[in-house]
Amino acid sequence: MSLNDTPRANRLHIGLFGKRNSGKSSLINALTGQEIAIVSPFAGTTADPVFKSMELHPIGPVVFIDTAGFDDEGELGKLRVEKTKEAVRKTDIAMLIFTDTDLEKEKLWYEDLRKQKVPVIGIINKSDILTNIEEIKEAVQKNFDFIPEVVSAVDKQGMDRVREALVRNIPESYEVKSITGGLVKEGDVVLLVMPQDIQAPKGRLILPQVQTIRDLLDNSCMPICTTADRLEESLSALKEEPALIITDSQCFSMVYDKKPDKSRLTSFSVLFAAYKGDIETFKAGAQTIMSLNENSRVLIAEACTHAPLEEDIGRVKIPRMLKQRFGEKMTVEVKAGVDFPRDLSQYDLIIHCGACMFNRRYMMSRIDSAKAQGVPITNYGIALAMLTGILDKVTV
């Protein structure tokens, strides 16, 4: 990944929802002017949601989510519909596609989208072949609180109106936030402590490090990178103390002991706690850590689905620290990727990764789910700062 790439998780996510063969894939192709989605006359061509990263004028970098038809049938169809429901949680703007006057399923999906505060654009597709357009339009306006756009994806008619509707419906909650903007100013020297251990991919940096470096450059700062074993040498090489030190959370205690008094300290995971989630909720969740005991049940939630690694932070280090502190009988479960339980009531605490692979809406949906069920939730970096006794000394 180059520093000029916009990671998929940072892009506006546009989800397309409708019945099978309603032309969702064709609509993506028409909007982008490229054949990026598979189109077929057979219903059910799209199975699992397909994520397509594109540039869409005049919005910029976006991700289209091409979903399976929500009227899919059979046991396999039910699984596909469940995947489509999961896609709703990642959607910043929804396009609800209509091609007939039977609107019962559309009304249910619209209710769910509105419940999750997702802006919805109504689209009547296939105007090139449908003979009852006015009848469909009247039915939609009677049952929904929007006026649908009438388009033909095949003839590429109405695409400008759809793009304009997308721009109008970009949610206020969606913004291209700065990872470090609230902590730095132009000209600041920022030291990044980045251990190149087994978890670092060979020849590359991990995504949070790449994104943070780019963000510091965008904020006209001077990032300087070092490994944990070179921290003291790096500090000695600087003419003055760095304004901020950003470390891997696993090195919190060591870096805190060696940092200059004037340098503020945070971690990549703590930065992403604010960037992708709700920092105040995470801080409140961390306060419950010290009330855990050997009978507690903790969920470790990871965005990545990588194979377990030796000394993995989420699967090994945090569970080990918890059990050493509160008892070996403590139950610690790990869930990765989209495998996040709907019923969270069985847990006393959720500790989530930095979510660099998720967009903010998806991360916030998990936080909202935890809050609705009364389960405290925190973040790797915040939890590690609490467990090492320096949370009150970390810049968040």
C-alpha positions in Angstrom: 0.0 0.0 0.0 1.4 3.4 -0.9 1.0 6.5 1.2 -1.2 8.0 -1.5 -3.8 5.3 -1.3 -7.0 5.9 0.6 -7.7 2.8 2.7 -11.1 1.3 2.1 -12.0 1.8 5.7 -11.7 5.6 5.3 -14.0 5.9 2.3 -17.6 6.8 2.2 -19.5 3.5 2.1 -22.5 3.4 -0.3 -24.7 0.3 0.0 -27.2 -0.8 -2.6 -30.2 -2.8 -1.4 -33.0 -4.3 -3.4 -34.6 -7.5 -4.6 -32.8 -10.0 -6.8 -32.3 -8.8 -10.4 -33.3 -5.2 -9.5 -30.2 -4.0 -11.3 -27.9 -3.1 -8.3 -24.7 -4.3 -10.0 -25.7 -2.5 -13.2 -26.3 0.7 -11.3 -22.8 0.6 -9.8 -21.4 0.2 -13.3 -23.5 3.1 -14.7 -22.5 5.4 -11.8 -18.8 4.7 -12.1 -18.7 4.4 -15.9 -16.8 1.1 -15.5 -17.7 -2.6 -15.6 -16.7 -3.3 -12.0 -19.7 -5.4 -10.9 -20.7 -8.7 -12.5 -24.1 -8.3 -14.3 -26.3 -11.2 -15.3 -30.0 -11.6 -16.3 -30.2 -14.5 -13.7 -31.5 -13.6 -10.3 -29.1 -14.1 -7.4 -25.8 -13.5 -9.3 -24.5 -11.5 -6.3 -24.1 -13.8 -3.3 -22.0 -12.3 -0.5 -21.8 -8.5 -0.4 -19.1 -7.3 -2.7 -17.0 -4.2 -1.7 -15.7 -2.1 -4.6 -13.4 0.8 -3.9 -13.8 3.6 -6.5 -13.4 7.3 -7.1 -16.9 8.9 -7.6 -17.1 12.4 -8.9 -17.8 14.8 -7.1 -17.5 12.9 -3.8 -14.1 11.4 -4.2 -13.0 8.0 -2.8 -16.0 5.7 -2.0 -16.7 2.0 -1.5 -19.8 0.6 -3.2 -21.4 -2.4 -1.3 -23.1 -4.6 -3.9 -25.5 -6.8 -1.9 -27.4 -10.0 -2.5 -31.2 -9.6 -3.1 -33.1 -9.3 0.2 -35.8 -11.6 -1.3 -33.4 -14.5 -1.7 -34.9 -17.9 -0.9 -34.0 -21.3 0.6 -31.4 -22.0 3.3 -28.5 -20.6 1.2 -30.7 -17.6 0.5 -31.2 -17.0 4.2 -27.5 -16.9 4.7 -27.1 -14.4 1.9 -29.8 -12.2 3.4 -28.0 -12.3 6.8 -24.8 -11.1 5.0 -26.8 -8.3 3.5 -28.1 -7.3 7.0 -24.5 -7.2 8.2 -23.6 -4.9 5.3 -26.2 -2.3 6.6 -23.9 -1.8 9.6 -21.1 -0.7 7.3 -23.2 1.6 5.1 -22.9 5.4 5.3 -25.5 6.0 2.6 -28.1 3.5 1.3 -29.6 3.3 -2.1 -32.9 1.4 -2.0 -33.8 0.0 -5.4 -37.4 -0.5 -6.6 -38.7 -2.3 -9.7 -42.3 -3.2 -8.8 -45.2 -2.2 -6.6 -44.9 -5.0 -4.0 -43.1 -3.0 -1.3 -43.4 -5.1 1.8 -39.8 -6.2 1.9 -38.5 -2.8 1.0 -40.5 -1.3 3.9 -38.9 -3.6 6.4 -35.4 -2.9 5.1 -36.1 0.9 5.1 -37.3 0.7 8.7 -34.0 -1.1 9.6 -31.9 1.5 7.8 -33.7 4.4 9.4 -33.4 2.7 12.8 -29.6 2.7 12.3 -29.7 6.3 11.1 -28.5 5.5 7.6 -29.6 8.1 5.0 -31.7 6.4 2.2 -32.0 7.4 -1.5 -34.9 5.8 -3.3 -34.2 4.6 -6.9 -36.7 3.2 -9.4 -34.5 1.3 -11.9 -35.1 -0.2 -15.3 -37.1 2.7 -16.7 -36.0 1.5 -20.1 -38.2 -1.7 -19.9 -40.8 -1.1 -17.1 -44.2 -0.1 -18.4 -45.7 0.9 -15.0 -43.2 3.5 -13.9 -45.8 6.0 -12.7 -47.6 3.3 -10.8 -44.4 2.3 -9.0 -43.5 5.9 -8.3 -46.9 6.6 -6.8 -46.7 3.5 -4.6 -43.2 4.4 -3.4 -44.2 8.0 -2.6 -47.3 6.7 -0.7 -45.3 4.3 1.5 -42.0 6.2 1.9 -41.0 9.7 2.9 -38.9 10.4 -0.2 -39.4 11.0 -3.9 -37.5 8.3 -5.8 -35.2 9.0 -8.7 -36.3 7.2 -11.9 -33.3 5.9 -13.8 -32.1 3.3 -16.3 -28.8 1.8 -15.4 -28.6 0.1 -18.8 -29.0 3.3 -20.7 -27.1 5.3 -18.0 -30.1 7.7 -17.7 -30.4 9.7 -14.5 -26.9 9.0 -13.1 -26.2 12.7 -12.6 -29.3 13.0 -10.4 -28.2 10.0 -8.4 -24.8 11.5 -7.8 -26.4 14.8 -6.7 -28.6 12.9 -4.3 -25.6 11.1 -2.9 -23.9 14.4 -2.2 -27.0 15.8 -0.6 -27.3 12.8 1.7 -23.7 12.5 3.0 -24.4 12.2 6.7 -23.2 15.0 9.0 -21.5 12.3 11.2 -19.3 11.3 8.2 -16.2 13.5 8.0 -12.7 12.9 7.0 -11.2 13.2 10.5 -7.6 13.7 11.3 -6.0 11.0 13.3 -3.6 13.3 15.1 -5.0 16.8 14.3 -6.2 17.6 17.9 -2.8 16.7 19.4 -0.3 18.4 17.1 0.4 21.7 15.3 2.4 22.7 12.3 6.2 22.1 12.7 5.9 19.6 15.6 8.4 16.8 15.8 6.6 13.6 16.5 8.5 10.4 17.4 6.9 7.1 16.4 8.0 4.0 18.2 7.2 1.1 16.0 8.5 -2.4 17.0 9.1 -4.5 13.9 8.2 -7.8 15.6 6.5 -10.9 14.3 3.2 -9.0 13.8 4.7 -6.6 11.4 4.3 -7.9 7.8 7.7 -8.5 6.1 8.8 -5.5 4.1 5.8 -3.3 5.1 4.4 -1.3 8.0 1.1 -2.1 9.6 -1.9 0.0 8.4 -2.3 2.2 11.5 1.4 3.2 11.3 1.1 4.1 7.6 -2.1 6.1 8.1 -0.6 7.9 11.1 2.5 8.9 9.3 0.5 10.2 6.4 -1.8 12.1 8.7 1.2 13.8 10.4 2.6 14.8 7.1 -0.8 16.3 6.1 -0.7 18.3 9.4 2.8 19.7 8.4 4.5 17.8 11.3 7.9 16.1 11.2 7.5 12.4 12.0 10.5 10.5 13.0 10.3 6.7 13.2 12.3 4.3 15.4 12.1 0.9 16.9 11.6 0.2 20.6 15.2 -0.9 21.1 16.5 2.3 19.5 14.3 4.7 21.6 17.1 6.1 23.7 19.4 6.6 20.8 16.7 8.3 18.8 15.8 10.7 21.7 19.5 11.6 22.1 19.8 12.4 18.3 17.1 15.0 18.5 18.0 18.6 19.4 14.9 19.0 21.6 12.2 16.7 23.0 9.5 15.6 20.6 6.2 17.3 21.1 4.5 13.9 21.0 5.5 10.3 21.1 3.3 7.7 19.5 4.1 4.1 20.5 2.8 0.7 20.0 0.6 0.0 23.0 2.6 -3.0 23.9 5.5 -0.7 24.7 3.5 1.7 26.8 5.3 1.1 30.1 8.8 1.1 28.7 8.3 4.2 26.6 6.7 6.1 29.5 9.7 5.3 31.7 12.2 6.7 29.1 10.3 9.6 27.6 11.3 13.2 28.3 9.0 15.0 30.8 7.9 17.5 28.2 6.9 15.0 25.6 3.3 13.8 25.6 2.6 10.1 25.1 -0.1 8.2 23.3 -0.3 5.1 21.2 -1.6 4.1 17.7 -4.4 2.2 19.2 -5.5 5.1 21.5 -5.4 7.4 18.5 -7.7 5.0 16.6 -10.0 4.7 19.6 -10.9 8.3 18.9 -10.6 8.2 15.1 -12.8 5.2 14.6 -14.9 5.0 17.8 -16.0 6.9 20.9 -13.1 7.7 23.1 -15.2 8.7 26.1 -17.1 5.4 26.0 -13.8 3.5 25.7 -12.4 5.4 28.7 -15.5 4.7 30.7 -15.3 1.0 29.7 -11.6 0.8 30.9 -12.7 1.9 34.3 -14.5 -1.4 34.8 -11.4 -3.4 34.2 -10.3 -3.3 37.8 -13.6 -4.7 39.0 -13.1 -7.9 37.0 -12.5 -11.2 38.8 -11.8 -14.8 38.0 -15.5 -15.4 37.2 -15.6 -12.6 34.7 -16.2 -13.2 31.0 -14.3 -10.9 28.5 -14.7 -10.7 24.8 -11.7 -9.7 22.7 -12.9 -8.4 19.3 -10.5 -8.0 16.4 -11.2 -6.5 13.0 -8.6 -8.6 11.3 -8.9 -12.3 10.5 -5.2 -13.1 10.4 -3.9 -16.4 11.6 -2.9 -16.4 15.3 0.7 -15.3 15.8 3.1 -16.0 18.6 2.7 -13.2 21.2 -0.3 -11.8 19.4 -1.6 -8.7 21.3 -5.3 -9.6 21.2 -5.1 -13.4 21.3 -2.2 -13.8 23.7 -0.9 -10.8 25.5 -4.1 -9.1 26.7 -5.7 -12.4 27.8 -2.5 -13.3 29.6 -2.3 -9.9 31.4 -6.0 -10.2 32.4 -5.6 -13.8 33.8 -2.4 -12.9 35.6 -4.2 -10.0 37.3 -7.6 -11.5 38.0 -7.2 -15.2 37.9 -6.5 -18.1 35.5 -10.2 -19.2 35.6 -11.3 -16.0 33.9 -13.0 -16.7 30.5 -11.5 -14.7 27.6 -13.1 -15.3 24.2 -11.7 -14.0 20.9 -13.9 -13.1 17.9 -12.3 -11.9 14.6 -13.6 -10.1 11.5 -17.4 -9.8 11.3 -17.9 -12.6 13.8 -19.3 -10.3 16.5 -22.0 -11.8 18.7 -25.4 -10.2 18.6 -26.1 -11.2 22.2 -23.4 -9.5 24.3 -25.2 -9.8 27.6 -23.0 -12.8 28.6 -19.9 -10.6 28.8 -18.6 -8.3 31.6 -16.4 -6.4 29.2 -15.5 -6.1 25.5 -12.0 -5.1 24.5 -11.9 -4.1 20.8 -8.9 -3.6 18.5 -8.2 -0.2 16.9 -10.6 -1.2 14.0 -8.2 0.2 11.3 -9.9 -2.3 8.8 -13.4 -1.0 9.6 -15.1 2.2 8.6 -16.3 4.4 11.5 -20.0 3.6 11.1 -19.4 -0.1 11.5 -17.3 0.4 14.6 -19.9 2.8 16.0 -22.6 0.1 15.4 -20.7 -2.2 17.6 -20.3 0.4 20.3 -24.0 1.2 20.1 -24.8 -2.5 20.4 -22.7 -2.8 23.5 -24.2 0.3 25.1 -27.8 -0.8 24.3 -27.1 -4.1 26.1 -25.4 -2.5 29.0 -22.0 -4.1 28.4 -18.8 -1.9 28.9 -16.6 -1.7 25.9 -13.0 -0.4 25.6 -10.1 -0.5 23.2 -6.7 -2.4 23.1 -4.6 0.8 23.8 -6.9 2.2 26.5 -7.1 -1.2 28.2 -3.3 -1.7 28.1 -2.8 1.8 29.5 -5.2 1.0 32.4 -3.6 -2.4 33.1 -0.1 -0.8 33.2 -1.3 2.0 35.5 -0.6 5.0 33.1 -4.0 5.8 31.6 -4.1 9.1 33.5 -0.7 10.0 32.0 -1.6 9.1 28.4 -2.8 11.8 25.9 -6.2 10.8 24.5 
